[in-house]
Amino acid sequence: MEEKKLDINSVIGFILIFGILMYMLWQNQPTPEELEAQEKAKQEQIKAEKKASEPNQAKITTAEDYTAGATSDSLQLVNLKNKLGVLAYSETLASENNETLVETDLFALKFNNRGGYLSEVRLKEFVDFNDEPIYIVKDNNASFNINFGTTESRIVNTRDRYFVPTVTKNGDNTIVSMKLKVSESKFLEYRYELKNNDYMIDFTVRSQGFSDVINSSQAVNLDWNLKTYRHAKSISYENRYTEVVFEYEDGKDDYLGQQEQTEDTAEDVSYVAFKQHFFTSVLLADAPFKTGAFESRNLVQDEEVDTVYTKAFVAKLPLELAGGEINKTMDWYYGPSDYKILNAYDRNLDEIVPLGWGIFGWINKYVFIPLFGFLGGFLPYGIAIIVMTILIKLLLSFVQYKQFLSQAKMKILKPELDAIREKYKDNKMKAQQETMALQTKAGASPLSGCLPALVQLPVFYALFQFFPSAFDLRQKSFLWVEDLSSYDTVANLPFSIPFYGDHVSLFPLLASIAIFFYMRLTTGQQVNTQPQQEGMPDMGKMMKYMMYFSPIMMLFFFNNYASGLSLYYFISNLISIGIILVIKNYILDEDKIHAQIQENKKKPKKQSKFQARMQEMMEQAEKQKQAQQKKKR
């Protein structure tokens, strides 16, 4: 048997092969960078597998999930897709320029490419009280967002997503298209069409190929927020007319009011307006939103500190899907709260201007607005206010005549009325019956003096609503007044008086003085006709208190109001004083009135049904009283 020996050549061969293998492994080992990339990819794969195993947990992505600039590296693209899913494609289209600028005759606009919404709206024809440009939207005071869930169980807020902008022309109109793309053929588009000399912007939100992106089982919400800028000298006065107005249920309108914080909901919402005093932002829908939720919050707690914004508004409106896609045609209005401009659109936008409800609004729309527009067409606006006041007072002068005539009759009858009350001082019911009988025969009644005053109330209230809403008065000067839509200042105080302010306005002061003398004339007449009744307040003293209290209240209340309104009240009361003096000194003759009353007393006077009923009730009450007294005895 042959003995096996160790072959030295084989040993050397194995050693050489092992050495070569070790050298090859050393040469091909990964670099630290490659090891880091492999580890990162492994971790991303683990996260993706974990997410896939939890399909019901939605992920909310924010602006921090985005990378700036185009992405070409495969690992970064994988990372982006893991964060954003199908919408990661939109981030590959992002550019360094984040704004798109467009101008028309009326607007200077900026569109934020990150979110696709209007990030700046400047009205080119107007300036504020400091001669600064009027901005409705600027410096992130507004946001527009569509919120929806995806089929990948993510929550998307479009304000965080990059939109691809394109600007084209359609005749004289400018088309701004902002597209949030998930591929070249699938996108969510905001389409704005701007027309020259028009404050209304056509606005459409539509999607293409999003039926497999949007989770149709979840709500799709449109969120619009705005903090309204201060534009007027008096921030408190401007804030009084700043509010949310909305139309719902086929033509009804409502508003949130002036509380510190308030909210409301409505169905079938046609438009929502974030109204400032003289400017407004409106989102209108061609087909009503199914519901709407609105909120208003006051931002002015201290007028010395809170000087930039007035209120914060929020609107939440649901969008309905059709075949899994969004297709909503709407309009934006950014412009003046001018009744004539808003009314011309024939979409019930005139309700945004607070002209008063019922008959008060009717008087403003069909009488005062056309009249003032006519006068303002050829007269300075201060003169137009004076002329309109004169016309109104002349038209109502017959009412003042009737009122003063009634007071004169009651003054003449006062001695006889006092005699009746003295005669029947122990029988109040009988005294009232005799008083009514005498007034009926003489053709004089306290009600005949009250009714003419009631006729003037609708006119008074309508004008109270008209002047603060008259856009034409904005920044129009008259005499020492720089702006008839704001308060005038003839002196600045070194301190602030509660409810009055830190300035002295002359027109409210003049109006208060005129009111005092007017009330002195009318109150003196009324005091002489009001006999004192036992157990009743002293009407004479009450009227004297009112004679002093009313002018003071006027002075404090109107010191921060529009000077145009104070000018109206000043001229109105001057004319009233003149009319009363003319009636008293040249028209009414008390001797003739007395003779007429005596003639009326001789004539048989048939009681009206109301007077007969009143007398019957008084007689029944007297009988019941007498019966109760007998029982007590």
Phi, psi and omega in degrees: 000131185278135182278129180282137179240153178287125180271110182298330180292322179294321179297314179298322180295315178299320180296316180296317180297317179298319180295320180295318180297317179297321179295319180295318178297320180293322180290329185258010178291143183294149176286163176304322178297318180292321177298319179295320180294320179296318180296320179296315179297323179296317180295320178296322179295321179295318178297317181297318180294322179295319180294320180295332179280353178236069187291339185270358180263111182280143178253131178261122179261145181236180181298337180290345180279357187261153173246141181277143176085171181289149182241124180239336181295131186296322180293320177295322178295320176298318179298318180294320179294325178295328180277318189249348181069220185295334181279004176298333181301325182297329182285338177289347181260358184296146179235171181289329180281116187256006182224148175240122185256133179219144177229146170233187179298330186253336188241151159238112191241148170232132177253130178277117180294333173274089182121336174073009186253169178287114181260351176206130178228112176246130177271113192288340185268357188229154172228163181269191185293344176258016183062024174267152180301148177274115174250126171276319180233131178188148172052049173062028175278355181222154173213147176229126188215142170247126185247127179206160175265153180252166177291349177265014179063041174245158174252126185248134169243115187295338180296342180263356187259150181277129177251140178273119183269143169220139179238123181227174178244141173235087189068235177274351182274151178252128180253123174246118179248127177241117186242127171266107189259139169254346171196180181294334183251357181238126185198163168248125188242136164256120182243119179249131175239117184254133181245145178294145178055037180215127179277353181267129180247122175293135186219126180230136171247119180217153177238155176223121181076018181265002182296334177260010177252313182279133174279103186290349178279351179250157181290145173248114187245139172259123181243127179232123180236148178206132168257119188278131179284149172284134180234350187245164181294317178262108182290328179291319179294317178296319183293333179297333182249022178251121186194168175270129176238138179217149176252140184211163175047054170060055170115348176285150178226153181206171180214161185275338178092192191247019179293165179300319175210129181212155180212161182200165176228159178206163178247154179052061185276122181272322176205159172228132183241128170265092189270127167263183185299302184246004177221156184209153174240129185228134171250118182247146179242137176294317173249129188303147169291144183299317177218173175204140176237132187230150180215144177226136180224129180284131181255358182256100175260325179226114185293344177278338184250311183276084189243003184259310183247159177252304180220161174246127183243147178223135173228132177238121185229130181279144175253135180263145179266147174232109184065030180081001182246158174262133175208091185234118178263129185218186175215149170251137170240122172234112182178195183291149170274060184258121184306317184295318181291313182294320181293331182294338180283347177055043178230028177066019180287344179296341178291346177293329180277122185281086181265359181104157182263160174058228184296332180293314177295323179297316179299317180295315185292321189253354179237295190287319180295312176297319181296313181292324176298321178294312181293321180290346179289338181223000179238151169302148190295327176297317177294322179299321177298316181296315180296317179296321178298316179299315180298317181295316182292322177295321179295326182263006183297327178296329178293315177297324178298313179299319181294316181290325177297318179297319179295322179296319178296318180293326177296317180293324181281350187304315179302318180292322178293320178297321180296319179298315181294326177290319181297320183248040183293339178265359180223085186297324180296316179295321179298319180292321179296315180294323179297315179296321180296317180295316180296324180293315179296320183280349182073031179231136181207143176303328180295328180293340175272333180282322184300316177300324178295322178295327179298327182282341185300315178301322179293316180301311183291321179300317179291327176298328177275329186292308188297317177294340183260358184282100182297330182298337181281347185298124177060027173261130185265159176199123183053239181274357183275128178277329185214111182291345179270358178229176182286151174267152182232120174251347177202141175256132181270148178284000181212169180250131178264128180306135179068356180247311179116190183249025181214166176244121176260132187281319183297318174299324178295314178296319179296321179296318178297317179297321178296320180301311182290326176296314180291330177296321177292310185283322181293320177301320178294318183289324180298323180289344181257355184254102178288149178281128179251142181297134179083357181252155178298151178286101184295327180299314179295320180299317180293325177293321176298317179297327181298329179264326184290318183300313178297323179294317178299318178300316182298314181287319186291322188261002182296332179252007179273173179299133181294335176298323178290318177295323176299318179300312182295324178297309181294320182298315180288327174300314180295320178299318177300315179298317180297317181296317179297320178294315179298315185292319188264338187234344185249306183279132176240110186297328178295317178295320179296319180297316179298320180294321179296319179296322177294319180296324181294330181285332183282141175294129183247117180281130179288144174285165179300322180295315180295319179297318180295318179297317180295321178297318179295319179295320179294319179295320179296321179294319179296318178297320179296316180295321179296320179294321179295322178296321179296320180296326179289000000 
